[in-house]
Each structure stands twice: as C-alpha cells, then as structure tokens.
Amino acid sequence: MKNNPLPRLDQNTDVREKLLPHCRLSYGEIWEDPKGEHKVGCLDAANDDHITTLMGNDFAHLAVHDPPYNLVAFEERNLNEYIQWCQKWVELTIAHLNKDASLYVWLGADQRNEFQPLPDFMIMMRQMPMKPRSLITMRNQRGFGTQKNWMAVRQELLYYVRGNPTFNIEAEYTDIPKILRGYYKEVNGSMTENGQRSKSENIRAGNVWVDVQQVFYRMEENVSGCYAQKPIKAIDRVVSAASNKRDLVLDFFAHSGTTLLSCERLSRRCFTVDTDPIYCEIAIRRLERFRSLGHLGWQNGHPFEDVLDPSYTTCAEEESFGQQQSAQSILFGEQ
Ligand SMILES: C[S@@+](CC[C@H](N)C(=O)[O-])C[C@H]1O[C@@H](n2cnc3c(N)ncnc32)[C@H](O)[C@@H]1O
C-alpha cells in the first residue's frame, strides 16, 4: 500500500500554496461537467447570488448537507452567528427544492459545550417550511473516549421533508442477516415467525446505522488531505432512498466530493459547492478518477500526486501525516 498521504489541507499553508495553482476553480467560479451531469462550484452556501447562479432554472429532489459542525475540528463561532449562518443556507436550499423533496443534514453535538449546535439547529428548523421525519444516528466502529466517559461513536443525521417525497424502501435493507426469531403471529390459520412474514432475509438500517465503516487510510475510498470525509456507503443509502435516477441532488459542502461520487454511481445529477478551491479540485479529480479507473479514492496516496513533489513532506507538519486521523477523532479528541 502506498504511504503518501497529505496533511489537512485547510490548515497547512505550505502545501496549500503549492496546490492552489493546480486548482481549476477560483472563488466564484463553477465547473460544468463535460458530460452535462454535474456542477461543482467554488461558492458560498450562504450566498444568495452564488446559489441562484448555480441552480439556474433547476430544482432539486434532495439535498444532503454536511456543514462544519461548529466543533473543535472546524472554525468555532459564536453559537447565534453559527445558527443564523445555518438558517441562511437552509433557506437557500429550500428555495431551490421541488415541492416534494427531502433535506438531510449531518450535524454534531459538542459534549464539552452544552451539546451545541445540534439542539439549536433543530429549534431553528421549526420555523422552516419542512417537517422533521427522522433523526438517524450512525455508529462509528472506532470511538474515542477515556476511562471517565462513554466512548464517542455517534454521528447524527437529521431528515426533513416537504410534500410527498421519494422514499425507496429497498435502500433501507442492510447486508446484515436476520438472526433473531420470534414475533409469532397467526396467518391463515398457522403460526408464523417474523422472518417468514417479512420480504427480506436482512435487517433494515432503521434510524441507527451500525453497518457503516468510517473512512480511514486503509480504505480505497480514503481521500487524504480531507479531514471530514463521509463514508460513501452512508451517502449512497441516503441518495438511493430519497431520489430516483436523473433527479438532481444538492450538497453545499462538497469537501472530498462524496455526494458527487455517489450521484455519479447511482445515475443522479449533483450540484455541489465548497468555498475552498482545493476541495473543489479534489471533488472534480475524484469524479474523474472514478470515471477513468473505477476507483473511489486514493487510499493512502492522494489526489495531487501528478503535481506535488514527494519532498513536500519535509516542509509539512509531521503529525498530520502517516495514519491520517479520522474526522471523528479530530471532532472529539482523546478526553
Ligand atoms: C464537513 S466537510 C464536508 C464533508 C463531505 N460530506 C465529504 O464527505 O467529504 C465541510 C466542508 O464545507 C466547506 N465549507 C465551509 N463553509 C462553507 C460555505 N460557507 N459554503 C460552502 N462550503 C463551505 C469546507 O471547506 C469543508 O470542505
């Protein structure tokens, strides 16, 4: 396996300077997919003009947003300011959704700071013309904690709807076989157990997802340099459940481009944006790599191997390298 990872690209100024000349988008610009399917914008999720230009006359069936959580891994702002900022991009999203649509938002709760911003975001959403439908918890396989607290293993995914949106139930089935029997019920005069009555041999994901591995450097889908990458399995589940082929999906916080890649694989169209030209470039490169080689990421290599001299490691911070930290470890730290 290659051992050529990048450091966190939002923080390492040396590496950023080397990469920026190789990014095809500058702030305010939009990449249009030559195949006519997707768009990637180096745009601000909360900027009305940016989002209006991106959308043109299109409306989306689904938005899957994964904003910075206002926790330690990201820039921490005053909570009111953060929620006002969220309100802005939520309003812009809703303005560009179909009358029947779904909105999914990943968010965290800071256990060291009154669980902000999750409850504050939920309360803000009560003013919005969308109804809450579920609160999903994704359980990470690896966790972080000490002897004095429960290990932090969860990530939250809020699900809101308006109108009568798509919900493809097949997407909910996991690869996990049913192992429990019981729930006997009489059907046509004979006793049946739950396994006989249900359509699938496998269990449904439900609103606690235990079957998704968080991304780490050994996985093919890993995109090093990205500190908050979501597993494609989780995004595939959302996209498959809440949209149909050819539908338009929005993601206003592209980063490694997971939603873009999921949409490509599942034949949906995706419009995605990120304020950082480096992450926009990574998202585009990830799509191009998938199209040419069928790979989901770079494992422990990286997206700029063609332009970055391996000696870059000597000028970058040591601790950012090697076994790249997962987002969860950065988010919660060792307490
Ligand atoms: C948590 S990451 C998203 C991770 C993504 N779901 C993935 O799987 O790679 C958040 C991203 O939002 C971007 N971002 C922060 N503020 C933004 C804004 N106002 N508009 C657009 N993108 C923003 C950051 O640059 C970062 O790449």
The ligand as an ORCA input file, in Angstrom:
! r2SCAN-3c Opt
* xyz 0 1
  C     -17.665     18.553      6.928
  S     -16.933     18.992      5.411
  C     -17.972     18.091      4.280
  C     -17.563     16.627      4.099
  C     -18.192     15.924      2.931
  N     -19.511     15.484      3.245
  C     -17.362     14.716      2.487
  O     -17.843     13.581      2.569
  O     -16.223     14.900      2.084
  C     -17.396     20.679      5.274
  C     -16.883     21.420      4.045
  O     -17.635     22.647      3.971
  C     -16.798     23.636      3.398
  N     -17.411     24.952      3.736
  C     -17.287     25.655      4.889
  N     -18.024     26.788      4.830
  C     -18.657     26.789      3.614
  C     -19.564     27.656      2.965
  N     -19.971     28.805      3.544
  N     -20.012     27.333      1.737
  C     -19.583     26.201      1.126
  N     -18.713     25.333      1.687
  C     -18.262     25.612      2.922
  C     -15.434     23.362      3.987
  O     -14.417     23.900      3.146
  C     -15.418     21.825      4.059
  O     -14.761     21.306      2.925
*
